[in-house]
Amino acid sequence: MADHKDSIDDFKVQTAKHPNMSTVPLRPHSEQSRDRLSKRLSTESNGTSEGGAGSSTPVEVTALEESFRRFAIHGDTRATGKEMHGKNWSKLCKDCGVIDGKNLTLTDVDIVFSKVKKKSSRTITFDEFKVALGELARKKYKDKTGEEAEAEVFKLIEGKAPVIAGVTRAVASPTVSRLTDTTKFTGSHKERFDDTGRGKGKAGRVDIVDTSGYVSGYKHQGSYEKKVNKPTTAKPM
């Protein structure tokens, strides 16, 4: 009984300190859960975590990282863009002009890739990618400082995408030209094309039987009907 009386006294004291406490309606538990869920989704969509150091600003992808992702997924539908294989790394250095054939060669690019990646891994992350570019930059621009050299290499890559090769053109060949020239065909092959080189279709492949009743080579075909059906003229009286 004494404990119950003390609790009532404490409630009265709290009510006296906060007179409006009893007038504020309590929110249902379901509404509070929805508020917490919407707040978490909003922070996740911005790429931040609640209470983190960068919770007020979204995470932005730099132009260099965007290019890294484009080359990382090139030719691989299962790639996530977070890691890059050695083949795509070499293609990036070729397409972006990092390899110049003098200070940097394809061999140098392969050596740097093997140097920065983990021993048990076949790919490099974006952080390892930047380290590899730093190695190439110091070798490519020997007359500049490390930061200046890296900035120059970054400019070569930022905003770039993989170069897709065009359709392979057929190479002109005398042998192919001779085999496709219909004017030089002989025998039955010659009969399959007309004077312009256009195919005759079935008429050039199959012997069509003439069922008109005329002898082959007869030049007056159809002249009999013209004579029989010739209109008669009335004689003058």
LUMMARVO-976044 format. One record per atom (N, C-alpha, C, CB): x negated, y negated, z; residue in three letters. Coordinates in steps of 0.02 Angstrom, whole numbers, padded with zeros to 5 digits, always signed. Last residue first. Glycine has a CB too. Layout:
XYZAla...
This chain:
+01043+00047-07646Met+01095+00068-07691Met+01082+00041-07763Met+01163+00045-07666Met+00889+00094-07572Pro+00935+00041-07595Pro+00984+00068-07647Pro+00895-00017-07625Pro+00879+00219-07443Lys+00863+00197-07511Lys+00911+00143-07533Lys+00865+00256-07559Lys+00823+00203-07274Ala+00879+00208-07322Ala+00859+00179-07389Ala+00941+00170-07295Ala+00693+00300-07204Thr+00716+00235-07226Thr+00771+00242-07278Thr+00657+00194-07253Thr+00672+00400-07059Thr+00687+00396-07131Thr+00714+00326-07146Thr+00737+00450-07152Thr+00537+00419-06942Pro+00603+00392-06959Pro+00611+00383-07034Pro+00614+00325-06923Pro+00461+00572-06907Lys+00452+00508-06941Lys+00520+00480-06960Lys+00407+00516-07003Lys+00453+00694-06846Asn+00495+00644-06813Asn+00489+00575-06845Asn+00477+00639-06740Asn+00361+00757-06927Val+00430+00782-06923Val+00476+00729-06896Val+00433+00845-06879Val+00242+00685-06907Lys+00270+00690-06974Lys+00344+00710-06971Lys+00231+00739-07016Lys+00219+00697-06770Lys+00228+00630-06798Lys+00260+00632-06867Lys+00160+00594-06801Lys+00202+00834-06757Glu+00259+00803-06725Glu+00272+00733-06753Glu+00249+00799-06649Glu+00080+00847-06826Tyr+00140+00878-06853Tyr+00202+00845-06823Tyr+00141+00954-06839Tyr-00022+00790-06750Ser+00000+00755-06810Ser+00065+00783-06839Ser-00055+00758-06863Ser-00071+00861-06643Gly-00017+00814-06631Gly+00008+00777-06692Gly-00038+00765-06582Gly-00233+00876-06707Gln-00186+00897-06655Gln-00135+00841-06643Gln-00224+00914-06589Gln-00330+00873-06805His-00265+00842-06819His-00212+00865-06769His-00242+00861-06890His-00448+00938-06779Lys-00448+00867-06769Lys-00379+00835-06778Lys-00496+00835-06816Lys-00504+01082-06696Tyr-00454+01055-06743Tyr-00443+00981-06728Tyr-00387+01095-06738Tyr-00584+01134-06598Gly-00616+01093-06649Gly-00567+01065-06700Gly-00668+01133-06685Gly-00493+01281-06575Ser-00543+01234-06548Ser-00578+01197-06605Ser-00594+01271-06505Ser-00326+01282-06630Val-00392+01310-06635Val-00442+01257-06611Val-00408+01331-06708Val-00187+01265-06520Tyr-00228+01240-06574Tyr-00297+01274-06571Tyr-00235+01164-06570Tyr-00120+01303-06407Gly-00107+01339-06468Gly-00148+01317-06527Gly-00036+01333-06486Gly-00144+01254-06279Ser-00102+01213-06323Ser-00084+01249-06388Ser-00137+01149-06339Ser-00224+01306-06182Thr-00162+01343-06198Thr-00116+01304-06244Thr-00125+01360-06133Thr-00388+01322-06147Asp-00343+01280-06184Asp-00282+01321-06207Asp-00379+01248-06245Asp-00454+01349-05987Val-00429+01379-06049Val-00379+01333-06082Val-00397+01449-06035Val-00597+01281-05915Ile-00524+01275-05919Ile-00500+01300-05987Ile-00501+01201-05908Ile-00723+01336-05823Asp-00702+01335-05893Asp-00626+01336-05896Asp-00732+01396-05932Asp-00781+01234-05690Val-00739+01290-05712Val-00722+01281-05786Val-00675+01296-05669Val-00857+01119-05667Arg-00878+01182-05636Arg-00842+01243-05664Arg-00867+01179-05561Arg-00805+01007-05721Gly-00875+01020-05734Gly-00900+01085-05706Gly-00916+00964-05707Gly-00676+01006-05675Ala-00686+01013-05747Ala-00759+01027-05763Ala-00663+00951-05783Ala-00688+00977-05541Lys-00674+01046-05561Lys-00686+01057-05634Lys-00602+01064-05544Lys-00801+00842-05563Gly-00757+00880-05520Gly-00749+00951-05544Gly-00690+00848-05514Gly-00890+00767-05631Lys-00825+00780-05664Lys-00777+00819-05620Lys-00837+00818-05729Lys-00988+00636-05556Gly-00967+00705-05561Gly-00899+00713-05592Gly-00968+00737-05493Gly-01078+00513-05647Arg-01024+00529-05600Arg-01001+00601-05611Arg-00966+00480-05608Arg-01166+00471-05741Gly-01193+00506-05683Gly-01141+00524-05631Gly-01246+00464-05651Gly-01114+00420-05856Thr-01132+00372-05804Thr-01162+00404-05743Thr-01071+00332-05784Thr-01079+00532-05931Asp-01135+00491-05954Asp-01158+00440-05901Asp-01116+00454-06017Asp-01041+00656-05803Asp-01028+00619-05865Asp-01088+00576-05882Asp-00964+00577-05859Asp-01084+00821-05745Phe-01085+00748-05737Phe-01071+00716-05805Phe-01154+00723-05710Phe-01089+00954-05773Arg-01051+00935-05713Arg-01048+00859-05704Arg-01083+00966-05651Arg-01170+00983-05878Glu-01099+00978-05892Glu-01058+00956-05831Glu-01073+01045-05916Glu-01295+01000-05822Lys-01282+00938-05858Lys-01208+00928-05869Lys-01319+00938-05924Lys-01289+01128-05773His-01291+01072-05724His-01275+01006-05759His-01360+01069-05690His-01298+01211-05883Ser-01233+01204-05851Ser-01231+01147-05801Ser-01213+01268-05816Ser-01429+01120-05964Gly-01388+01179-05956Gly-01321+01164-05924Gly-01424+01230-05916Gly-01509+00989-05863Thr-01499+01029-05924Thr-01452+01086-05909Thr-01566+01055-05951Thr-01541+00822-05808Phe-01513+00889-05796Phe-01503+00924-05864Phe-01447+00885-05756Phe-01580+00694-05823Lys-01630+00744-05838Lys-01605+00815-05825Lys-01692+00731-05797Lys-01478+00616-05778Thr-01493+00613-05850Thr-01544+00666-05871Thr-01518+00544-05869Thr-01472+00625-05641Thr-01427+00669-05680Thr-01442+00667-05754Thr-01355+00649-05668Thr-01591+00631-05524Asp-01577+00595-05586Asp-01537+00640-05632Asp-01643+00572-05621Asp-01632+00701-05415Thr-01566+00670-05411Thr-01548+00630-05474Thr-01562+00625-05351Thr-01759+00745-05440Leu-01708+00796-05428Leu-01637+00766-05427Leu-01721+00831-05362Leu-01828+00626-05453Arg-01822+00670-05511Arg-01766+00720-05502Arg-01887+00706-05524Arg-01822+00577-05322Ser-01792+00539-05376Ser-01781+00582-05438Ser-01835+00478-05394Ser-01896+00673-05253Val-01825+00666-05239Val-01789+00629-05295Val-01814+00630-05172Val-02022+00648-05311Thr-01992+00714-05316Thr-01917+00710-05305Thr-02023+00762-05266Thr-02050+00516-05275Pro-02042+00534-05346Pro-02008+00601-05355Pro-02110+00535-05381Pro-01962+00441-05141Ser-02009+00493-05161Ser-01998+00510-05235Ser-02001+00557-05117Ser-01935+00324-05016Ala-01930+00339-05087Ala-01984+00389-05107Ala-01936+00275-05129Ala-01872+00370-04860Val-01931+00349-04896Val-01924+00370-04969Val-01996+00379-04865Val-01733+00308-04773Ala-01761+00360-04815Ala-01819+00332-04855Ala-01708+00390-04863Ala-01741+00241-04608Arg-01731+00232-04680Arg-01765+00287-04719Arg-01756+00164-04702Arg-01658+00269-04459Thr-01717+00284-04499Thr-01702+00279-04573Thr-01744+00354-04482Thr-01579+00140-04371Val-01571+00200-04413Val-01633+00208-04456Val-01507+00194-04457Val-01675+00077-04228Gly-01624+00075-04281Gly-01622+00140-04320Gly-01638+00017-04328Gly-01695+00101-04052Ala-01722+00106-04120Ala-01665+00108-04170Ala-01766+00168-04128Ala-01667-00014-03929Ile-01641+00046-03959Ile-01663+00047-04032Ile-01563+00050-03954Ile-01754-00072-03793Val-01746-00080-03865Val-01724-00014-03894Val-01811-00106-03899Val-01685-00110-03633Pro-01720-00063-03677Pro-01704-00077-03751Pro-01701+00009-03660Pro-01696-00286-03589Ala-01660-00222-03590Ala-01697-00176-03638Ala-01585-00231-03611Ala-01740-00428-03483Lys-01748-00384-03541Lys-01709-00319-03532Lys-01823-00369-03553Lys-01739-00510-03371Gly-01685-00517-03420Gly-01690-00472-03481Gly-01683-00586-03443Gly-01913-00502-03349Glu-01849-00528-03325Glu-01800-00537-03382Glu-01860-00593-03288Glu-02035-00471-03412Ile-01986-00418-03400Ile-01917-00444-03382Ile-02011-00373-03344Ile-02115-00582-03421Leu-02110-00539-03480Leu-02053-00488-03473Leu-02175-00502-03491Leu-02111-00632-03294Lys-02076-00669-03346Lys-02067-00626-03409Lys-02114-00734-03364Lys-02194-00542-03228Phe-02123-00543-03211Phe-02083-00578-03266Phe-02112-00577-03144Phe-02317-00582-03280Val-02291-00517-03298Val-02216-00513-03283Val-02328-00462-03260Val-02329-00708-03219Glu-02330-00703-03292Glu-02300-00636-03315Glu-02401-00711-03319Glu-02330-00675-03084Ala-02276-00717-03110Ala-02272-00712-03186Ala-02287-00790-03089Ala-02451-00605-03076Glu-02388-00570-03064Glu-02329-00610-03092Glu-02377-00557-02990Glu-02540-00710-03099Ala-02538-00654-03145Ala-02472-00616-03138Ala-02598-00607-03133Ala-02518-00791-02988Glu-02505-00817-03054Glu-02498-00761-03106Glu-02560-00865-03075Glu-02559-00705-02886Glu-02491-00728-02888Glu-02472-00754-02957Glu-02479-00782-02836Glu-02698-00685-02918Gly-02651-00629-02914Gly-02579-00651-02920Gly-02661-00593-02849Gly-02758-00805-03042Thr-02752-00776-02975Thr-02700-00721-02974Thr-02735-00831-02923Thr-02834-00770-03203Lys-02785-00802-03159Lys-02786-00769-03090Lys-02715-00799-03190Lys-02911-00697-03288Asp-02932-00765-03275Asp-02885-00803-03229Asp-02940-00803-03339Asp-02850-00577-03311Lys-02908-00577-03267Lys-02930-00648-03248Lys-02966-00541-03300Lys-02713-00512-03341Tyr-02732-00583-03336Tyr-02791-00590-03287Tyr-02671-00628-03314Tyr-02718-00371-03333Lys-02700-00404-03395Lys-02724-00477-03397Lys-02624-00402-03406Lys-02751-00340-03203Lys-02793-00313-03256Lys-02780-00349-03323Lys-02780-00237-03264Lys-02653-00402-03130Arg-02723-00420-03117Arg-02770-00394-03171Arg-02744-00393-03049Arg-02542-00334-03184Ala-02550-00406-03194Ala-02622-00428-03183Ala-02503-00445-03147Ala-02551-00203-03140Leu-02559-00217-03211Leu-02573-00290-03224Leu-02497-00195-03249Leu-02528-00222-03003Glu-02590-00191-03026Glu-02603-00206-03099Glu-02587-00115-03015Glu-02400-00277-03007Gly-02455-00316-02980Gly-02523-00288-03002Gly-02452-00318-02905Gly-02328-00170-03054Leu-02334-00229-03096Leu-02391-00274-03072Leu-02268-00268-03097Leu-02337-00087-02941Ala-02368-00066-03004Ala-02377-00125-03051Ala-02326-00012-03037Ala-02260-00161-02851Val-02331-00149-02836Val-02369-00129-02900Val-02339-00094-02782Val-02137-00153-02913Lys-02169-00218-02907Lys-02243-00211-02891Lys-02135-00259-02853Lys-02115-00014-02898Phe-02117-00044-02964Phe-02152-00112-02963Phe-02046-00052-02992Phe-02101+00000-02764Glu-02161+00028-02795Glu-02170+00001-02865Glu-02157+00105-02797Glu-01976-00063-02755Asp-02033-00090-02719Asp-02099-00064-02748Asp-02029-00072-02644Asp-01898+00023-02833Phe-01907-00046-02855Phe-01967-00078-02819Phe-01844-00087-02842Phe-01983+00184-02844Thr-01929+00140-02823Thr-01944+00069-02847Thr-01921+00141-02746Thr-02023+00311-02963Ile-02043+00256-02920Ile-01982+00214-02904Ile-02098+00212-02955Ile-02036+00493-02978Thr-02007+00427-02994Thr-02036+00374-02947Thr-01930+00429-02988Thr-02076+00611-02932Arg-02087+00599-03003Arg-02060+00532-03026Arg-02055+00654-03044Arg-02160+00651-02778Ser-02105+00621-02816Ser-02126+00611-02889Ser-02085+00554-02786Ser-02262+00687-02697Ser-02211+00738-02711Ser-02154+00712-02754Ser-02184+00764-02646Ser-02337+00568-02689Lys-02367+00629-02718Lys-02314+00680-02738Lys-02415+00659-02669Lys-02257+00417-02744Lys-02272+00466-02692Lys-02296+00531-02725Lys-02210+00480-02647Lys-02337+00296-02854Lys-02283+00342-02834Lys-02306+00389-02779Lys-02258+00382-02895Lys-02454+00228-02886Val-02407+00197-02839Val-02353+00245-02816Val-02375+00136-02871Val-02527+00313-02973Lys-02559+00285-02914Lys-02508+00260-02862Lys-02605+00228-02933Lys-02450+00342-03081Ser-02469+00397-03037Ser-02499+00372-02972Ser-02520+00443-03072Ser-02444+00210-03134Phe-02383+00244-03113Phe-02399+00301-03064Phe-02344+00272-03174Phe-02577+00189-03169Val-02547+00148-03116Val-02484+00180-03090Val-02532+00077-03141Val-02589+00282-03274Ile-02631+00288-03214Ile-02601+00249-03156Ile-02702+00263-03229Ile-02499+00234-03370Asp-02487+00299-03339Asp-02528+00308-03275Asp-02505+00355-03389Asp-02562+00112-03402Val-02494+00112-03374Val-02479+00178-03339Val-02442+00100-03429Val-02681+00155-03457Asp-02682+00115-03396Asp-02614+00115-03362Asp-02703+00043-03412Asp-02631+00218-03573Thr-02666+00257-03521Thr-02668+00220-03455Thr-02737+00274-03544Thr-02584+00112-03647Leu-02536+00161-03620Leu-02567+00204-03566Leu-02508+00205-03676Leu-02680-00032-03593Thr-02661+00020-03641Thr-02610+00066-03608Thr-02723+00060-03665Thr-02735-00196-03578Leu-02691-00144-03552Leu-02672-00096-03607Leu-02627-00174-03520Leu-02823-00271-03651Asn-02834-00266-03578Asn-02793-00211-03547Asn-02818-00333-03545Asn-02770-00212-03779Lys-02838-00236-03765Lys-02853-00227-03691Lys-02846-00309-03786Lys-02638-00175-03791Gly-02687-00137-03829Gly-02759-00158-03816Gly-02673-00142-03900Gly-02540-00230-03715Asp-02566-00272-03770Asp-02618-00235-03812Asp-02596-00335-03742Asp-02400-00201-03622Ile-02457-00168-03654Ile-02478-00210-03714Ile-02438-00095-03677Ile-02295-00288-03605Val-02346-00284-03553Val-02409-00252-03581Val-02320-00245-03491Val-02186-00299-03690Gly-02250-00329-03710Gly-02303-00329-03656Gly-02238-00397-03734Gly-02069-00234-03667Cys-02076-00302-03639Cys-02143-00334-03655Cys-02068-00299-03564Cys-02087-00109-03725Asp-02035-00154-03751Asp-02043-00225-03727Asp-01966-00128-03731Asp-02194-00054-03646Lys-02200-00064-03718Lys-02151-00117-03743Lys-02188+00003-03755Lys-02145-00052-03516Cys-02208-00088-03529Cys-02218-00100-03604Cys-02267-00050-03500Cys-02032+00028-03537Leu-02025-00041-03513Leu-02088-00081-03529Leu-02011-00042-03436Leu-02091+00150-03571Lys-02050+00114-03621Lys-02041+00041-03600Lys-01982+00148-03628Lys-02152+00185-03451Ser-02194+00171-03510Ser-02155+00133-03563Ser-02221+00237-03539Ser-02036+00202-03376Trp-02086+00153-03355Trp-02131+00135-03414Trp-02128+00180-03295Trp-01977+00309-03438Asn-01944+00243-03443Asn-01991+00187-03421Asn-01881+00242-03401Asn-02070+00407-03401Lys-02056+00394-03472Lys-02024+00325-03481Lys-02009+00449-03499Lys-02068+00409-03261Gly-02127+00386-03295Gly-02116+00370-03369Gly-02181+00437-03289Gly-01911+00346-03195His-01957+00399-03216His-02016+00369-03254His-01920+00451-03261His-01853+00255-03057Met-01872+00255-03127Met-01922+00310-03141Met-01902+00186-03147Met-01710+00223-02954Glu-01776+00252-02964Glu-01789+00256-03039Glu-01781+00322-02931Glu-01587+00164-02959Lys-01628+00149-02900Lys-01699+00175-02908Lys-01597+00179-02838Lys-01505+00206-03059Gly-01537+00141-03066Gly-01581+00121-03008Gly-01485+00089-03076Gly-01454+00332-03063Thr-01418+00282-03023Thr-01447+00212-03030Thr-01420+00303-02951Thr-01431+00450-03196Ala-01474+00404-03158Ala-01431+00352-03122Ala-01525+00369-03205Ala-01358+00527-03280Arg-01353+00542-03208Arg-01395+00495-03165Arg-01375+00613-03195Arg-01388+00492-03408Thr-01320+00476-03384Thr-01312+00489-03309Thr-01269+00517-03422Thr-01524+00425-03475Asp-01507+00472-03422Asp-01440+00453-03393Asp-01562+00474-03367Asp-01560+00323-03562Gly-01566+00391-03585Gly-01549+00444-03533Gly-01634+00403-03607Gly-01591+00212-03433His-01593+00221-03505His-01605+00295-03522His-01649+00178-03536His-01596+00180-03302Ile-01540+00223-03323Ile-01542+00238-03397Ile-01474+00190-03305Ile-01709+00097-03295Ala-01707+00158-03254Ala-01652+00206-03277Ala-01697+00141-03181Ala-01682-00014-03372Phe-01730+00035-03398Phe-01727+00100-03359Phe-01800+00007-03395Phe-01588-00074-03286Arg-01571-00059-03355Arg-01618-00007-03384Arg-01573-00122-03398Arg-01660-00092-03166Arg-01603-00046-03168Arg-01584-00026-03240Arg-01542-00077-03134Arg-01755-00187-03207Phe-01776-00122-03181Phe-01720-00071-03185Phe-01800-00129-03108Phe-01671-00293-03237Ser-01708-00261-03291Ser-01733-00192-03270Ser-01767-00305-03313Ser-01632-00322-03106Glu-01582-00303-03156Glu-01614-00269-03215Glu-01543-00365-03179Glu-01751-00361-03047Glu-01719-00299-03025Glu-01666-00276-03074Glu-01688-00309-02956Glu-01771-00481-03117Leu-01820-00427-03121Leu-01789-00361-03101Leu-01881-00443-03077Leu-01663-00558-03078Ala-01669-00539-03149Ala-01719-00482-03158Ala-01690-00600-03191Ala-01594-00498-02922Thr-01637-00541-02962Thr-01640-00515-03034Thr-01708-00544-02932Thr-01440-00495-02845Val-01488-00454-02883Val-01528-00501-02928Val-01452-00400-02925Val-01397-00545-02682Glu-01400-00561-02753Glu-01455-00518-02785Glu-01414-00636-02764Glu-01285-00516-02553Val-01350-00496-02580Val-01349-00508-02655Val-01366-00422-02563Val-01198-00658-02478Pro-01201-00594-02513Pro-01271-00581-02541Pro-01150-00592-02569Pro-01209-00727-02313Thr-01223-00735-02384Thr-01226-00666-02417Thr-01289-00773-02395Thr-01181-00695-02183Ser-01147-00753-02209Ser-01158-00761-02284Ser-01169-00815-02173Ser-01259-00588-02144Ser-01188-00577-02148Ser-01151-00636-02179Ser-01161-00563-02081Ser-01396-00566-02127Gly-01372-00596-02189Gly-01298-00589-02198Gly-01406-00565-02247Gly-01408-00506-02003Ala-01440-00571-02012Ala-01414-00605-02075Ala-01515-00563-02016Ala-01249-00436-01951Gly-01318-00435-01975Gly-01344-00504-01987Gly-01323-00394-02038Gly-01118-00433-01917Gly-01165-00450-01864Gly-01236-00451-01886Gly-01157-00403-01808Gly-01080-00313-02034Glu-01053-00358-01983Glu-01104-00370-01928Glu-00989-00329-01954Glu-01182-00317-02179Ser-01153-00281-02123Ser-01132-00330-02069Ser-01202-00229-02095Ser-01163-00346-02356Thr-01190-00360-02290Thr-01156-00316-02239Thr-01181-00434-02272Thr-01106-00347-02482Gly-01171-00316-02475Gly-01202-00329-02407Gly-01217-00339-02528Gly-00979-00387-02496Asn-01030-00439-02503Asn-01100-00411-02495Asn-01019-00493-02452Asn-00911-00273-02465Ser-00909-00297-02533Ser-00960-00350-02547Ser-00840-00323-02549Ser-00933-00268-02328Glu-00965-00218-02370Glu-00965-00240-02443Glu-00932-00151-02363Glu-00853-00372-02284Thr-00925-00377-02273Thr-00962-00328-02317Thr-00943-00365-02200Thr-00727-00324-02319Ser-00751-00387-02347Ser-00826-00395-02339Ser-00716-00446-02314Ser-00718-00208-02243Leu-00720-00203-02316Leu-00746-00267-02348Leu-00651-00186-02343Leu-00711-00265-02115Arg-00768-00222-02133Arg-00774-00215-02209Arg-00759-00153-02102Arg-00591-00335-02120Lys-00653-00372-02108Lys-00713-00331-02127Lys-00657-00392-02034Lys-00500-00232-02138Ser-00508-00282-02191Ser-00572-00322-02182Ser-00448-00329-02192Ser-00517-00165-02014Leu-00533-00131-02076Leu-00544-00181-02133Leu-00476-00083-02095Leu-00473-00261-01920Arg-00542-00237-01917Arg-00563-00204-01982Arg-00551-00188-01859Arg-00339-00272-01961Asp-00384-00330-01963Asp-00457-00309-01963Asp-00370-00376-01904Asp-00290-00145-01935Arg-00292-00169-02004Arg-00339-00228-02011Arg-00223-00188-02028Arg-00300-00142-01797Ser-00340-00095-01836Ser-00346-00118-01908Ser-00310-00025-01834Ser-00206-00239-01761Gln-00276-00249-01744Gln-00322-00203-01784Gln-00287-00237-01669Gln-00090-00176-01807Glu-00112-00238-01838Glu-00185-00252-01823Glu-00069-00297-01816Glu-00084-00067-01718Ser-00091-00055-01790Ser-00115-00117-01827Ser-00025-00031-01820Ser-00059-00123-01592His-00124-00092-01604His-00136-00081-01679His-00129-00025-01567His+00023-00284-01595Pro+00022-00210-01596Pro-00047-00184-01614Pro+00074-00183-01646Pro-00019-00418-01486Arg-00015-00392-01553Arg-00016-00316-01552Arg-00073-00419-01596Arg+00081-00500-01363Leu+00028-00452-01377Leu+00038-00423-01447Leu+00027-00396-01325Leu+00116-00673-01353Pro+00137-00604-01368Pro+00078-00560-01385Pro+00188-00604-01426Pro+00095-00780-01220Val+00063-00758-01282Val+00083-00686-01296Val-00014-00764-01279Val+00146-00802-01093Thr+00188-00822-01150Thr+00159-00800-01216Thr+00197-00896-01151Thr+00053-00768-00999Ser+00112-00725-01004Ser+00155-00741-01063Ser+00152-00730-00941Ser-00039-00870-01012Met-00059-00802-01029Met+00001-00758-01039Met-00104-00773-00975Met-00023-00997-00971Asn+00007-00979-01035Asn-00007-00907-01056Asn-00017-01025-01089Asn-00092-01014-00850Pro-00019-01014-00848Pro+00013-00992-00913Pro+00006-01083-00831Pro-00220-00959-00782His-00200-00959-00852His-00125-00957-00856His-00232-00899-00890His-00222-00973-00643Lys-00277-01001-00682Lys-00258-01008-00756Lys-00339-00958-00675Lys-00105-00905-00608Ala-00111-00976-00590Ala-00166-01009-00630Ala-00125-00983-00515Ala-00136-00778-00652Thr-00080-00814-00683Thr-00084-00888-00668Thr-00013-00786-00660Thr-00237-00744-00566Gln-00252-00750-00636Gln-00198-00788-00674Gln-00261-00682-00666Gln-00163-00741-00446Val-00218-00788-00453Val-00235-00798-00527Val-00280-00763-00414Val-00073-00637-00471Lys-00047-00704-00459Lys-00102-00757-00468Lys-00016-00710-00388Lys-00163-00531-00480Phe-00123-00549-00539Phe-00095-00620-00532Phe-00066-00500-00549Phe-00209-00525-00349Asp-00256-00541-00403Asp-00218-00563-00466Asp-00300-00481-00419Asp-00090-00486-00284Asp-00120-00551-00269Asp-00169-00573-00323Asp-00157-00548-00201Asp-00074-00359-00337Ile-00023-00410-00351Ile-00051-00479-00338Ile+00040-00399-00308Ile-00186-00296-00284Ser-00179-00302-00357Ser-00128-00356-00374Ser-00158-00235-00387Ser-00157-00300-00147Asp-00215-00337-00172Asp-00210-00347-00248Asp-00280-00300-00154Asp-00049-00213-00144Lys-00038-00283-00126Lys-00095-00325-00152Lys-00030-00290-00050Lys-00111-00094-00175His-00059-00119-00220His-00047-00193-00208His+00005-00079-00212His-00193-00078-00064Asp-00223-00086-00130Asp-00173-00115-00179Asp-00249-00019-00156Asp-00097-00061+00036Ala-00141-00119+00039Ala-00173-00133-00029Ala-00196-00109+00092Ala-00042+00060+00000Met+00000+00000+00000Met-00043-00063+00000Met+00047+00000+00061Met
